[in-house]
Amino acid sequence: MAGLGVTGAGIACVILALFMAMPTLATVYTVGDTAGWATGVDYSTWTKGKTFAVGDSLVFNYGASSHTVDEVSASDYNTCTVGNAISTDQSGATTIPLKTAGTHYFICGVVGHCGNGMKLAVTVAAAGSPSGSTTPASGSNKTVTTPTTSTSTPTTTIETSFSGVVSPVVEALVMIMVAFFMLVVS
């Protein structure tokens, strides 16, 4: 009889652990939507209403022979300085996974394109934390902060790996289950 109690509690703990490991949703944003990564697009307007989080991705679509995607420092972003990129790609279809919180800066490395507005700054929030979208205004050192009150529809939502972030309610339930399990075992 005692064996059934231990087995039942063990099964309950396994089921609870599976519920805790629910996959998180990440968003894949197509930069510039249908316009893509091109001159003549206002990327400050494009970011309004969007909340970027760790785990999301940016997809840049552009003509491979026409543009590049360079991740740069804030200083190089503000001055449109080319040649000092943190990373660069010119494949025509660049996907940038947003792995760290903070502001990430992107410009086109073709001389003159950044100065004509081909630059993007996205502020990435830690996974699971609510945040507004903060974007430096194009051609300026000022920062424009947009609270996330609108409900913009992202391009695509996909399931990704387990986040490891557990709500306090789930933590309390786990503690109760562990205590129950310990009582049943002893």
Salt bridges, closest charged atoms under 4 A:
GLU71 OE2 - HIS104 ND1 3.04
